[in-house]
């Protein structure tokens, strides 16, 4: 089930259907494999609490309900208890077998506790428990008593499973119930009945299996069939013997019956018929294939039994308190009961544990109430008036006592509650004969309130009077002394409490001393000044030291003023010197600027002179062309008039060739590309540089369009008239986008390589990116530069050294 979706009511998904709760010491449980193995050469002497069960139970945060079954061995207990699981399962949780050996060793619990809402609306965690059968050939009677006692003490609902008809031996096995009740009565001094043991004993269900005979009793003079529960209560448990029939055995059985009816909060009985007449079906009763072979009457009885039993479910309570027990509390109680049962001191432990539980609950409630009062009073802003503080104390005291009463509502010992309540009142506040607080938590806040009041009075006087005195800046020392004396008298009238004198010394006198020390530079210059009477020796010495320091400072101040004058004069001289140096520096910069302009003009004059030379040659060629063309026209006209051939001809093609050469020289000098039109902006004169597509024929871009505007998916090369080789530059509008998709850098492992690729001329398949080629110096072979995939390789030198001019030009 751990691999499927769990129902919402399952609290824990264990990998095992069931796990041991208590195991004999001669058995070992393997939680990983789920196997139970017997330890050889070890005799069974006691039970041990299983760690897996304790861990599972400790994680349950709901009130728990233990539904347990006990009875003779090999009577079908495991099958019946497995039918109570919700939701119902196709398999038996605890397993059944048809062998003579016991299938359940010790006490086991279901591995999947589930939630159930009771009729009163309370949610509880249901834990099904199966026990080892009585009268097993592998155990002794003492072992049966231990298992039955633990089951009786720890269960919320107890199913007593027997076979056949009502027998006295089945009744004798329940004698432990009366023994526990009388032991508790003897220790508490009170009569024990179902009302005060409802939280101690479980609800009881007596289940009869394979019952053939019908229960009958005499009513109105004739014998009639009655329900098994009525038969048990009236004929078996309530036995009225005559004087002649009062034997020891009869009295014992009658006492056991009375104890059962008196101690169990709820007593129910039920009977089940045979599941089947086929031995093979009985041997594999849990097999789903045999469900159709089970008697319909048995199925109906099991369904009715489960419905009746579920109405008996209740949460386990921590007796004698009326509060419910959770998983971790149950584990603690189970450990205690297990040790006590096996040591033979179970009743002593039960009663002692009950008393300790009550005391612990009262102590915790007492401490929580006192802590709550302390927290509430601690949030008050002090100081307050005495009347206001006393009113708040009374309100908090009532709230604290109410909280204590609510916390101990589960305790039934009223006398103990009264004693703790009285102690709590004394803990909160204790008074003397005159009604004054002399102890308790409230006394602490009364002292703090008085102390804070005195501190506030002292601070208010120091702030008001001393600040006013300082603001007046009086020139008479007698005014200062009179103000301080009146301030101390006013404090004596307004202070209260035992700490008033101490606060006067710690706060008021300290503040006056600090006033004298902080304002000594003003006070010592007043008329009639004299050393004030400061009570604290350290403060008095500080005042005298401060006074001596002031006089020394006055002398030093004169010397400092003289030094400052010298510093100012020196600083003025330095300023004037810096100003002169700055002016000289600016003059040098102006001279240098003029020299640079002159050299720049001279540098620019070179191309201008070449342009002027070209223009002069152009004008001369144009004038020569005009003269020769005019002469050729005149000769041709004269020859036509004479009817003869012209004696002079002029070749215009030579003139055009001359003009073309001059224009090409000018354009090359100016960086203008002839017959190249920008395909983006349309300009027909592209000035250096020109960008030419490596795929499309006659597709050119100017620099501005290539950098910013053009959108073309092919790679371009840059052409400058004065440079001999074109340079690969990639796609327009994108910088550094050259990708070598199948190449990885052997220096930094960059893949694919971005930018220029440098390939070793010696090593096979060894490449560097541009960054590694410039930095790496541990490779002595020569490298070739490949600017883009498929480009012609160019020698680039060795890594870390100078790049060849041709490769450097191509890499740009």
C-alpha positions in Angstrom: 0.0 0.0 0.0 3.0 2.3 0.4 3.3 2.7 -3.3 -0.4 3.7 -3.9 -2.3 6.8 -3.0 -3.1 6.7 0.8 -6.6 7.3 2.1 -7.0 10.6 3.9 -7.6 9.0 7.3 -4.3 7.0 7.3 -1.8 8.7 9.7 1.3 6.7 8.9 2.3 4.7 5.9 4.4 1.8 7.2 6.1 -0.6 4.9 4.9 -3.4 7.1 1.2 -4.4 7.8 1.9 -4.8 11.5 4.9 -4.3 13.8 5.6 -5.6 17.3 4.7 -3.5 20.2 6.1 -5.8 22.9 8.4 -8.7 22.0 9.8 -11.5 24.2 13.5 -11.2 24.9 14.3 -14.4 22.9 13.0 -12.9 19.6 14.5 -10.3 17.3 12.6 -8.1 14.8 14.3 -6.9 11.6 12.5 -3.6 10.6 14.2 -3.6 7.2 13.0 -7.0 6.0 10.0 -7.4 8.4 11.3 -10.8 9.6 10.9 -12.1 13.2 13.6 -14.6 14.2 14.0 -16.6 17.4 17.3 -16.3 19.2 18.8 -19.7 19.9 20.0 -20.6 23.4 18.0 -17.8 25.1 15.1 -18.5 27.4 12.1 -16.3 27.5 12.0 -14.2 30.6 10.5 -10.8 29.9 9.1 -8.5 27.2 10.8 -5.6 25.5 9.2 -2.5 24.0 10.0 -2.3 20.2 11.8 0.9 19.1 9.9 1.0 15.7 6.5 1.0 17.5 7.7 3.6 20.0 8.8 5.8 17.1 5.6 5.4 15.2 3.4 6.1 18.3 5.5 9.2 19.4 4.7 10.9 16.1 0.9 10.7 16.6 -0.4 14.2 17.7 -4.0 13.0 18.1 -5.7 11.4 21.1 -5.2 7.7 20.7 -7.7 4.8 21.0 -6.2 1.3 21.5 -8.5 -1.5 20.4 -7.0 -4.7 21.7 -8.1 -8.4 21.6 -7.0 -11.2 23.9 -8.0 -14.8 24.6 -7.0 -18.4 24.1 -4.5 -19.4 21.4 -5.6 -20.5 17.9 -9.2 -19.0 18.3 -9.2 -16.6 15.4 -8.3 -13.4 17.3 -6.1 -12.0 14.5 -8.8 -12.4 11.9 -11.4 -10.5 13.9 -9.2 -7.6 15.0 -8.1 -7.2 11.3 -11.7 -6.6 10.2 -11.8 -3.4 12.2 -9.4 -1.6 10.0 -10.7 1.4 8.1 -10.8 1.3 5.1 -11.3 -2.4 5.0 -8.4 -4.4 3.4 -8.3 -7.5 1.3 -5.7 -9.1 3.5 -5.5 -9.9 7.2 -3.2 -7.3 9.0 -1.9 -9.7 11.6 -2.0 -12.8 9.5 -3.7 -16.2 10.2 -2.5 -19.8 9.9 -3.7 -23.3 10.4 -0.6 -24.6 12.2 -0.5 -25.6 15.9 2.3 -23.1 16.6 1.3 -19.6 17.7 1.2 -17.1 14.9 1.4 -14.0 17.2 4.3 -13.7 19.6 4.0 -11.0 22.3 1.8 -8.0 21.5 1.6 -6.5 18.0 0.0 -3.3 16.6 -1.2 -2.3 13.1 1.4 -0.5 11.0 -1.1 2.0 9.6 -3.0 3.8 12.4 -6.0 5.6 11.1 -8.2 8.6 12.1 -11.8 8.2 13.1 -14.4 10.7 14.3 -16.4 9.4 17.3 -20.1 10.0 17.9 -19.2 13.0 20.1 -17.3 14.7 17.2 -13.8 14.0 18.6 -11.1 12.8 16.2 -9.0 9.9 17.6 -6.2 7.8 16.2 -7.3 4.1 16.1 -4.5 1.6 16.8 -5.4 -2.1 16.5 -3.5 -4.5 18.8 -3.3 -8.3 18.6 -1.9 -10.4 21.5 -0.4 -13.8 22.0 -3.0 -16.4 23.0 -3.3 -17.8 26.5 -2.3 -21.4 27.5 0.3 -21.6 24.7 2.6 -24.6 24.9 5.6 -22.2 24.3 4.8 -20.0 27.3 4.1 -20.2 31.0 1.2 -18.8 33.0 3.2 -15.9 34.2 3.8 -14.8 30.7 0.0 -14.9 30.0 -0.6 -12.7 33.1 1.9 -10.2 31.9 0.3 -10.0 28.4 -3.2 -9.8 29.8 -2.2 -7.1 32.4 -0.5 -4.9 29.8 -3.5 -5.3 27.5 -6.0 -4.4 30.2 -4.0 -1.3 31.4 -3.2 0.1 28.0 -6.3 -0.5 25.9 -9.3 1.8 25.4 -11.5 -1.1 24.1 -10.8 -4.7 25.2 -12.2 -7.7 23.2 -12.2 -10.9 25.2 -12.3 -13.7 22.6 -13.4 -17.2 23.7 -14.7 -20.2 21.8 -17.6 -22.4 22.4 -20.0 -21.9 25.3 -19.6 -20.0 28.6 -17.1 -21.7 30.8 -15.9 -20.9 34.4 -12.3 -21.1 33.2 -12.9 -18.1 30.9 -14.3 -16.2 33.9 -11.3 -17.1 36.1 -8.9 -15.5 33.6 -10.6 -12.1 34.3 -9.8 -12.1 38.0 -7.1 -9.5 37.5 -9.9 -6.9 37.0 -11.1 -7.2 40.6 -7.6 -7.4 42.0 -6.7 -4.0 40.4 -10.0 -2.4 41.6 -9.5 -3.5 45.2 -5.8 -2.5 45.2 -6.7 1.0 44.1 -9.5 1.1 46.7 -7.1 0.1 49.4 -4.6 2.7 48.5 -7.0 5.6 48.0 -9.4 4.8 50.8 -12.4 5.2 48.5 -14.9 2.8 47.2 -14.1 2.0 43.5 -16.9 1.7 41.0 -17.4 2.3 37.3 -17.8 6.1 37.7 -14.4 6.7 39.1 -12.6 4.0 37.1 -14.1 4.9 33.7 -10.8 6.4 32.7 -8.7 3.5 34.1 -10.4 0.4 32.7 -11.4 0.0 29.0 -14.8 -0.7 27.5 -15.3 -4.4 27.5 -16.6 -6.7 24.7 -17.0 -10.5 25.5 -16.9 -12.2 22.1 -18.0 -15.9 21.8 -16.8 -17.7 18.7 -18.3 -20.9 17.1 -21.1 -20.9 19.6 -23.7 -23.7 18.9 -25.9 -23.6 22.0 -28.5 -20.9 22.5 -28.5 -18.9 25.7 -31.7 -19.5 27.6 -33.2 -18.4 31.0 -36.4 -18.8 32.9 -38.9 -15.9 32.6 -42.4 -16.1 34.0 -42.2 -19.8 34.7 -40.9 -20.9 31.2 -37.5 -21.0 29.5 -37.0 -18.5 26.7 -34.0 -17.6 24.4 -32.3 -14.3 25.4 -29.3 -12.3 24.0 -25.9 -13.5 25.0 -25.3 -10.2 26.8 -28.4 -10.5 29.0 -27.5 -14.2 29.7 -24.0 -13.2 30.9 -25.2 -10.4 33.1 -28.1 -12.2 34.8 -27.0 -15.9 34.8 -23.2 -15.9 34.8 -21.9 -12.7 36.4 -24.8 -12.1 39.0 -24.8 -15.4 40.9 -27.0 -15.8 43.9 -26.1 -18.9 45.8 -28.0 -20.4 48.7 -26.2 -21.1 52.0 -25.6 -24.7 51.0 -24.1 -23.7 47.6 -21.6 -21.1 49.1 -18.4 -23.0 48.3 -15.0 -21.3 47.8 -15.1 -21.7 44.1 -18.7 -20.4 43.8 -17.9 -17.3 45.9 -14.8 -16.6 43.9 -16.7 -16.8 40.6 -19.5 -14.6 42.0 -16.9 -12.0 43.1 -15.2 -12.0 39.7 -18.6 -11.4 38.0 -19.4 -8.5 40.3 -16.0 -7.0 39.7 -16.5 -7.2 35.9 -19.9 -5.5 36.0 -18.7 -2.9 38.6 -15.3 -1.9 37.1 -15.7 -1.9 33.3 -17.4 1.4 32.2 -19.3 -0.4 29.3 -19.9 -4.2 29.2 -21.0 -5.8 25.9 -21.2 -9.3 24.7 -21.6 -10.8 21.2 -21.6 -14.3 19.6 -20.4 -15.5 16.2 -21.3 -18.7 14.5 -19.0 -21.0 12.4 -17.5 -19.3 9.4 -17.6 -22.4 7.3 -17.9 -26.2 7.5 -15.1 -26.7 5.0 -11.7 -27.2 6.8 -9.8 -25.9 3.7 -11.8 -22.6 3.9 -11.1 -22.3 7.6 -7.4 -22.9 7.0 -7.2 -20.0 4.5 -10.0 -17.7 5.8 -8.1 -14.5 4.8 -7.8 -15.6 1.2 -10.0 -13.4 -1.0 -10.9 -16.5 -3.1 -12.6 -18.0 -0.1 -14.9 -15.0 0.7 -17.7 -16.4 -1.4 -17.4 -19.8 0.6 -17.9 -18.2 4.0 -21.3 -18.6 5.6 -23.6 -15.6 4.8 -24.8 -15.7 8.4 -21.2 -15.3 9.7 -20.6 -12.3 7.4 -23.8 -10.6 8.7 -22.8 -11.3 12.3 -19.2 -9.9 11.7 -20.7 -6.7 10.1 -23.1 -6.3 13.1 -20.3 -7.0 15.6 -18.1 -4.3 14.0 -20.9 -1.7 14.1 -21.5 -2.4 17.8 -17.8 -2.4 18.6 -17.2 0.9 16.9 -19.7 2.6 19.2 -17.5 1.5 22.1 -14.4 3.5 20.8 -13.1 6.1 23.2 -9.9 8.1 23.6 -7.4 6.8 26.2 -7.1 9.1 29.2 -4.2 9.7 31.5 -5.8 8.4 34.8 -6.6 9.9 37.3 -6.8 13.0 35.1 -9.6 13.6 32.6 -7.3 14.7 29.8 -6.6 12.6 26.7 -3.4 10.7 26.1 -1.4 11.4 22.9 1.3 9.2 21.3 4.3 10.3 23.2 2.5 10.2 26.5 1.3 6.6 25.7 4.8 5.5 25.0 6.0 6.9 28.3 3.2 5.1 30.2 3.8 1.9 28.3 7.4 1.8 29.3 6.5 2.4 33.0 3.8 -0.2 33.0 6.0 -2.8 31.3 8.8 -2.5 33.9 6.3 -2.6 36.7 4.3 -5.6 35.5 7.4 -7.7 35.0 8.8 -6.6 38.4 5.6 -7.4 40.2 5.0 -3.9 41.4 2.3 -2.8 39.0 -0.3 -1.5 41.5 2.3 0.5 43.4 3.5 2.0 40.1 -0.1 2.8 39.0 -1.0 4.6 42.2 2.3 6.3 42.5 2.2 7.3 38.9 -1.3 8.7 39.3 -0.3 10.8 42.3 2.8 12.0 40.4 0.7 12.8 37.4 -1.7 14.9 39.5 1.2 16.7 41.2 3.0 17.3 38.0 -0.2 18.7 36.4 -0.7 21.0 39.4 3.0 22.1 39.4 2.9 22.9 35.7 -0.3 24.9 36.1 1.1 26.7 39.1 4.3 27.6 37.2 2.4 28.7 34.1 0.0 30.9 36.1 2.9 32.6 37.9 4.8 33.0 34.7 1.7 34.5 33.0 1.2 37.0 35.8 4.9 37.9 35.6 4.6 38.4 31.8 1.4 40.5 32.1 2.9 42.8 34.8 6.2 43.0 32.9 4.4 44.7 30.0 3.3 47.6 32.2 4.9 51.0 31.6 6.3 52.3 34.8 6.1 54.4 36.8 2.5 54.6 37.8 0.6 55.8 40.8 0.4 53.4 43.7 -3.4 53.2 43.4 -3.3 52.4 39.7 -0.6 49.7 40.2 -2.6 48.1 43.0 -5.8 48.1 40.8 -3.9 46.4 37.9 -2.4 43.9 40.3 -5.8 42.8 41.5 -7.1 42.4 38.0 -4.1 40.4 36.9 -4.4 38.3 40.1 -8.0 37.4 39.3 -7.0 36.4 35.7 -4.1 34.3 36.9 -6.3 32.4 39.4 -8.9 31.8 36.7 -6.2 30.5 34.3 -4.9 28.2 37.1 -8.5 26.8 37.7 -8.9 26.2 33.9 -5.6 24.4 33.7 -6.4 22.0 36.6 -10.0 21.4 35.6 -9.0 17.8 34.8 -7.9 17.2 38.4 -10.6 15.8 40.7 -8.7 16.2 44.1 -10.4 19.5 45.2 -8.4 19.7 48.4 -5.1 19.7 46.5 -6.5 22.4 44.2 -7.4 24.5 47.2 -3.9 24.1 48.7 -2.2 25.1 45.4 -4.6 28.0 44.9 -3.6 29.4 48.3 0.1 28.9 47.6 -0.4 30.7 44.2 -2.0 33.7 46.0 1.0 33.8 48.4 3.4 33.5 45.4 1.7 36.5 43.7 1.7 38.8 46.7 2.2 38.5 50.5 1.2 41.3 53.0 2.2 42.2 56.6 -0.2 43.1 59.4 -0.5 46.7 58.1 -1.5 45.7 54.6 1.8 46.5 53.1 3.3 44.3 50.3 6.4 42.5 51.7 6.9 39.6 49.3 5.8 37.8 46.1 6.0 38.8 42.5 3.9 41.9 43.1 6.5 43.2 45.6 9.1 43.2 42.9 7.0 45.5 40.7 6.2 47.7 43.7 9.9 48.2 44.2 10.5 48.8 40.5 7.7 51.3 40.4 9.1 53.3 43.3 12.6 53.2 41.8 11.4 54.3 38.4 9.4 57.1 40.1 12.4 58.4 41.9 14.5 58.2 38.7 11.9 60.1 36.8 11.7 62.8 39.5 15.5 63.2 39.6 15.8 63.3 35.7 12.9 65.8 35.5 14.6 68.1 38.1 18.0 67.8 36.3 16.5 68.5 32.9 14.3 71.4 34.0 16.4 73.4 36.6 19.9 72.8 35.2 18.9 73.5 31.6 17.2 76.7 32.8 20.2 77.7 34.8 22.5 77.0 31.8 20.2 79.0 29.5 20.3 82.0 31.8 24.1 82.0 31.6 24.3 83.8 35.0 27.6 85.5 36.0 27.2 84.9 39.7 28.2 81.6 41.3 25.8 82.1 44.3 22.8 81.7 41.9 24.1 78.4 40.7 24.6 77.0 44.3 21.2 78.2 45.4 19.4 76.5 42.5 21.2 73.2 43.1 20.3 73.3 46.9 16.6 73.9 46.1 16.6 71.1 43.6 17.8 68.6 46.2 15.2 69.7 48.7 12.4 69.3 46.1 13.6 65.7 45.4 13.4 64.8 49.1 9.7 65.9 49.1 8.7 64.0 46.0 10.6 60.8 46.3 9.3 57.6 47.9 10.4 54.0 48.7 13.5 52.5 50.3 15.7 53.2 47.3 15.1 57.0 47.3 18.4 57.8 49.0 20.4 55.5 46.8 18.9 57.0 43.6 19.6 60.5 45.0 23.3 59.6 45.2 23.3 57.6 41.9 21.2 59.8 39.7 20.7 63.3 41.2 24.2 63.9 42.6 25.8 62.3 39.6 23.8 64.6 37.3 24.9 67.7 39.3 28.5 66.5 39.2 28.3 66.1 35.4 26.7 69.6 35.1 29.7 71.1 37.0 32.2 69.1 34.9 30.5 69.8 31.5 30.1 73.6 32.2 33.4 74.3 34.1 34.6 76.5 31.2 31.6 78.8 32.0 31.3 78.4 35.8 34.9 79.1 36.7 34.6 82.6 35.1 31.5 83.6 37.3 31.8 86.1 40.1 32.5 84.5 43.5 33.5 81.1 42.0 34.7 78.5 44.4 35.3 74.8 44.2 31.9 73.1 44.5 31.2 70.5 47.1 31.0 67.3 45.0 30.3 64.2 47.1 31.9 61.7 44.7 35.7 61.8 45.0 36.3 60.7 41.4 33.9 63.4 40.1 35.6 66.0 42.3 39.0 65.1 41.0 37.7 65.2 37.4 36.3 68.7 38.0 39.7 69.9 39.3 41.5 68.2 36.4 39.1 69.8 34.0 39.7 73.2 35.6 43.5 72.8 35.3 43.1 71.7 31.8 41.1 74.8 31.0 43.7 77.1 32.3 46.4 75.2 30.3 44.2 75.3 27.2 43.8 79.1 27.5 47.6 79.4 27.4 47.9 77.0 24.6 45.2 78.8 22.7 47.3 82.0 22.6 50.2 80.0 21.1 47.9 78.3 18.7 46.6 81.6 17.4 50.1 82.8 16.7 50.9 79.6 14.9 47.7 79.9 12.8 48.7 83.4 11.7 52.1 82.0 10.5 50.3 79.2 8.7 47.9 81.6 7.0 50.8 83.8 5.8 52.7 80.7 4.5 49.6 79.4 2.8 49.0 82.8 1.1 52.6 82.7 -0.3 52.1 79.2 -1.6 48.8 80.2 -3.2 50.5 83.0 -5.1 53.3 80.8 -6.2 50.9 78.1 -7.4 49.0 80.8 -9.3 52.1 82.0 -11.0 53.1 78.4 -11.9 49.7 77.7 -13.3 49.8 80.8 -15.5 53.2 79.8 -16.8 51.8 76.3 -17.5 48.9 77.7 -19.4 51.3 79.9 -21.5 53.3 76.8 -22.4 50.2 74.9 -23.4 49.1 77.8 -25.7 52.6 77.8 -27.4 52.4 74.0 -27.8 48.9 74.3 -29.2 50.0 76.9 -31.8 53.0 74.6 -32.8 50.6 71.7 -33.2 48.2 73.7 -35.3 51.2 74.9 -37.5 52.4 71.3 -38.0 48.8 70.1 -38.6 48.4 72.8 -41.3 51.7 71.8 -42.8 50.6 68.2 -42.8 47.3 69.0 -44.3 48.9 71.3 -46.9 50.5 68.2 -48.6 47.2 66.7 -49.9 45.9 70.1 -50.7 49.0 70.9 -52.8 48.5 67.6 -54.6 44.8 68.5 -55.3 45.9 72.0 -56.5 48.5 70.3 -58.8 45.8 68.0 -60.2 43.4 70.9 -60.7 46.2 72.9 -62.5 46.9 70.0 -64.8 43.2 69.6 -65.4 42.9 73.2 -66.4 45.9 73.0 -68.7 44.6 69.9 -70.4 41.2 71.5 -70.8 42.8 74.7 -72.4 44.9 72.6 -74.7 41.9 70.5 -75.7 39.9 73.7 -76.5 42.7 75.1 -78.7 43.2 71.8 -80.6 39.5 71.2 -81.0 39.0 74.7 -82.4 41.9 74.3 -84.8 40.6 70.9 -86.0 37.2 72.4 -86.7 38.6 75.3 -88.7 40.8 73.0 -90.7 37.9 70.7 -91.5 35.7 73.6 -92.6 38.4 75.1 -94.8 39.1 71.7 -96.4 35.5 71.2 -97.1 35.3 74.6 -98.9 38.4 73.7 -101.0 37.3 70.2 -101.5 40.5 68.7 -100.1 41.4 66.6 -97.1 42.0 68.5 -93.8 45.7 68.9 -93.0 45.2 68.7 -89.2 43.1 66.3 -87.1 42.6 66.0 -83.2 42.2 62.7 -81.2 39.5 63.5 -78.5 39.9 60.0 -77.0 43.3 60.9 -75.8 41.9 63.9 -74.0 39.2 61.8 -72.3 41.8 59.3 -71.2 43.9 62.2 -69.7 40.8 63.5 -67.8 39.9 60.0 -66.6 43.5 59.5 -65.2 43.3 62.9 -63.4 39.9 62.1 -61.9 41.1 58.7 -60.7 44.2 60.2 -59.1 42.0 62.8 -57.3 39.4 60.3 -56.2 42.2 57.9 -54.9 43.7 60.8 -53.0 40.4 61.7 -51.5 39.3 58.1 -50.9 36.4 58.2 -53.3 35.3 54.9 -54.9 34.4 55.3 -58.6 31.3 53.7 -60.0 30.2 52.3 -56.6 26.7 53.2 -55.3 25.5 52.5 -51.7 22.6 50.1 -51.9 21.1 51.5 -48.6 21.3 55.3 -48.7 21.8 55.7 -52.5 24.9 57.8 -52.5 26.9 57.3 -55.8 30.3 58.5 -54.3 31.3 56.2 -51.5 34.3 57.5 -49.5 36.7 55.2 -47.7 36.0 52.7 -46.4 33.7 50.8 -48.8 32.0 47.5 -47.7 31.4 44.9 -50.4 29.2 41.8 -50.1 31.1 38.5 -50.6 28.1 36.8 -52.1 26.0 39.3 -54.0 27.7 40.9 -57.1 28.0 44.7 -57.2 26.5 45.1 -53.7 28.2 47.9 -51.8 27.5 49.9 -48.5 29.0 53.0 -47.1 30.4 53.0 -43.6 27.4 54.6 -41.9 24.9 52.2 -43.4 27.1 49.2 -42.7 27.5 50.2 -39.0 24.0 51.4 -38.2 21.3 50.9 -40.8 21.8 48.0 -43.2 20.2 44.7 -42.7 21.9 42.0 -44.8 22.5 38.3 -43.9 25.7 37.9 -46.0 29.2 38.5 -44.9 31.0 41.6 -46.1 34.7 42.7 -46.7 36.1 46.2 -46.1 38.0 47.9 -49.0 40.2 51.0 -48.5 41.9 52.4 -51.6 45.2 53.0 -49.9 45.4 49.4 -48.5 46.4 46.5 -50.7 44.1 43.8 -49.3 40.4 43.7 -48.3 39.5 42.8 -44.7 36.7 40.4 -43.7 34.3 42.2 -41.3 31.2 39.9 -41.0 27.5 40.8 -41.2 26.4 44.5 -41.3 25.2 46.1 -38.1 26.8 43.3 -35.9 30.2 43.4 -34.3 32.4 40.4 -33.4 29.9 37.8 -34.8 32.4 35.6 -36.6 31.6 32.0 -35.4 33.6 28.9 -36.1 30.9 26.3 -35.2 33.1 23.1 -35.3 36.3 24.5 -33.7 37.1 24.5 -29.9 39.9 26.6 -28.4 42.7 24.4 -27.0 43.6 27.1 -24.5 40.3 28.1 -22.8 38.0 25.3 -24.2 35.7 27.9 -25.8 33.3 26.1 -28.2 32.2 27.2 -30.7 35.0 29.7 -31.2 34.0 33.3 -31.6 36.2 35.8 -33.5 39.5 35.2 -35.2 40.9 31.6 -35.3 44.6 30.9 -35.0 45.6 27.4 -36.3 48.9 25.7 -35.6 51.0 25.0 -38.7 52.6 21.9 -37.2 50.2 20.2 -34.7 47.1 18.5 -36.0 43.8 20.0 -35.0 45.3 22.6 -32.6 43.7 26.0 -32.4 43.7 29.2 -30.3 41.2 32.0 -29.9 42.4 35.5 -30.3 42.7 36.0 -26.5 44.7 32.8 -25.9 46.9 33.5 -28.9 47.9 36.9 -27.4 48.5 35.5 -23.8 49.8 32.0 -24.2 53.6 31.6 -24.5 54.0 27.9 -24.0 53.6 26.9 -27.7 56.6 27.5 -30.0 55.1 26.6 -33.4 53.9 29.1 -35.9 50.2 29.8 -36.4 48.0 30.9 -39.3 45.1 33.4 -39.0 41.7 32.4 -40.3 39.3 35.3 -40.0 36.1 33.4 -41.0 35.2 29.8 -41.9 36.6 29.0 -45.4 38.8 32.1 -45.5 42.4 32.0 -46.7 44.9 31.4 -43.9 47.5 34.1 -43.3 50.7 33.6 -41.3 50.4 35.2 -37.9 53.6 34.2 -36.1 53.9 32.5 -32.7 51.6 32.9 -29.6 52.4 35.7 -27.3 54.7 37.4 -29.9 54.2 40.2 -32.5 51.6 39.6 -35.2 52.7 40.0 -38.8 51.5 43.2 -40.5 49.5 41.4 -43.1 47.7 39.2 -40.5 47.2 42.3 -38.3 45.6 44.1 -41.2 43.4 41.1 -42.0 42.4 40.5 -38.4 40.9 44.1 -38.2 
